[in-house]
Amino acid sequence: MSSSHLAGARADARVPLSRSHAAPRPALRSALPLTALVDVAVTVLMLVAVISIFALSSAMLTNWKIHYLTNGGGFYEKLHPATYAVFLASFLLLVRNGDPFGEINRTLSQSRLVLVYLFCWICLLVQMFVLERPFTIIIDTFLLPVVLCLVIWRLSAAQKRWLVWALHAAILLNVMLGYYEYFSGHRLIPLTLGSVVVLGEWRASAFLGHPLTASGVVAAYVLALVLRPALCPPLAVRLPLITLSLGSLMAFGGRTALMTVLAILTCLALVEAFKLLRGKRTSLPVAIMALCLLFVFAAGIFAALNLGIFDKMLLRFSSDKGSTLARYATFNLLLHFDWQELLLGPNPVRVNALQSQLGLNYGIENFWVSCIVQFGVIHTALLTIGLVCFFVEIMKRSSMAAWAIVLLILLIAASSVSFSSKNIQLAQFIVFITLLFPAGPRRGADNRMPA
């Protein structure tokens, strides 16, 4: 055989081999961009969800003539925009790899206590249908937080980093608007309770809809900045942010949130002082800076008191406009129902009449009492068990510092309407814990915090 025929044979032998290697490349190239597009879409939807959770309140939706809390309107108006974004992002994550049922199995098998919560939620949903009561309240209030968690847990560190920055921007925007509303006396969004516009209220609410909601959110942000320095490593930036946010609690007027934050900060300061007395070493520049900041902080407090900047907030501690009496009336409300009504929940018409008679037009300022009045003792117990399991699952994936947010949630739930009514306040706290308080990196794994 000649050399030319031998070269041709070798060339022909190489052609099938090269084609066999090149055949799967178009499929690989088509699959990678599709997965990347899904990831981008999920990130965008979650950015929309985080921003809307902290910027689109029920008061703003009502001001835009959207029947979110008011009577009338279509079913699509009864769900918060964040709910649509989170549920769509969850759907995209399920179909991302072409195996939605397998993805559901993998997700729930890694979060088994969430199944207990979902079972309790389904029982509550069945009760809503059987008693022919509006069920959209339990979608935004109790279903949105768990779906939000499941989505955030499936995101990559890069995706979470975008959400953390969006969270910082949304909170700081509300803080600055809170100062503007407090000092100018002009409210950007009218404060409403349902369809009723509340007049004569000095407390700021910004884009968060209600002063107590705003106070809880900002209080959680202050605790996050204090307990998680990795969120803002430069001390020269973190300290002004903490001071700015802590001062805004006086403008938002939430006593429970303010006292909880001050109590936790005092405990941390006492623990640090005790460590120093036990011989903990610290550098001289840090000690000098701490003393200077302490004197500056004390001088700022005295200046604010002398100027009367926060007199309105201080008056709330001496004259709460009947808030304490309303809490006594809240527990007295339960005495007006028989045991059958307490077990399964009384008639909503009768509840509204009794609330008006007892002066509880602004709501029942206790989560568990309000749930008993709405859902009954049985489903309140089920819901409490489900929430405990849900938070245990969350804390397994969070740092120890997140317990401060859980304490804040418990105090707010026990002293205000909180998430016993139709709102997204529980989802707001869940965003804080899952994004700002992740668990530390495990050995052999790269789970660095997206700060």
Phi, psi and omega in degrees: 000135181287166181293327179292318178295324179293320178294321178295321179296319178296321179294318179294328180289332181279339184295310179298325181294316180292324179292322180295326178283330184276344185299314184282354184297317178301321179294321179294318180294328180282333182281321183297311178298325180295316177295319179295321178295321177297318178297318178296317180297319178297317179298315179297316180297320179289327173297316177299319181295313181296316180294318181291329178297326182254007181227337181250093180272169177296326178295321178292319178297320176296321179295332177272013178066028174264127186278067180280314177250339184275164178289152179093182180083171180273172181296325182296339179280346185274356179248142181289147178303327178297328179297316178297316182295316182292318180293323177291320176296321177296320178296318180296323178293327180291322184265003185301317182259009178076014180222074185297319181291321176294324178293320176298317180298316180293321182293311183285332177292335176272352181223068188290329179292339176295330178297324177297315179298316180296324176298316178296323179293320178296321176300319178294322178296319178299319178298321179299319180289319182295317181272002177057052179245157179300130184254356180293339179298325184273355177279302180292321187283318189241336180269322179304315181300319183288321177294322177300316178299311183299326178288313182297323179295337180269356182278156177279170180297323179294320178294319179295327181299320177297320180293324178296317178296320177296323178295315176304312183297317182294318181292314181295326175298317178293325178297313180295321177293327176297317176298318180298314181295323183291313185278331180272337184075009180252124180266127182293316180242125180303136178283120182232149170239097190074240177258003183265127178272126181269123181251157176077016180264120183275339185291136179286156178225342179053221180271003184270356168091320184218142181303320181291323176296315179297320180297317179296318181294313181292324177298318177296324179292320177299315179297323179295318180294325181284315187274342180234079181302337180296342178295328179211082187302318181296120182296328181292341177261321184292319181297314175299324178295318179296315180296316180297315182289321179294320178295329181292340177297331176291327179284325179282335170079023178270107184291317182298313180297317181296312182293326178295315179296315180297321179295316180293318178295322178296317178298318178296320179294320179294320178296318180293321177295320179296321178295322178294321178293331179280359176109012178295134182273145175213151182284154181296318177299322179294319179296317179296317179297320180297317179295318178298316179295324179296317179292320178297319179296316179296318179296322178295321178296314180296321179295318179295321179293319180292325179281349179073026184294321186247031180296324182297319180291320180295328178292336179293336178281336179260331179221103185263014177056041175082011181294321178295318178296327178295325179289323174296319179294332178300313179287330177292336180298324182295336182288346182271002181244149176275177188292329178293318178295322181291328182290314186249357180099128181285175178293129181301327179295317179293323178297314179299320179295317179292323177298318178294322180293323182268005178077030181252044182293334182271004176116166179269115190274054173197127186299312187287322177295318179296321178294322177298319180292325182274314190247345183094166183294320184299309183284336173293319177296316178298316181295321178295317177299316179297318179294321177299313178298320180298314181288329175298318178296321179293317183292334176295335182253012184235167178281167181296333180297340180293343177298333177295322177291322177297319176299318177298318179298316181297316181293321178292321179295326183278347187237005181208175178298321176047224184266027171276349175250178182286107177197184181241025183294321177297322177296326178297315179292325178296321177299317179300311185292313186289329183266321187261347182233053179288158177292155180293162181295136177278160178293129178084006179229149179255091179239052182296147185286136178278077181253000000 
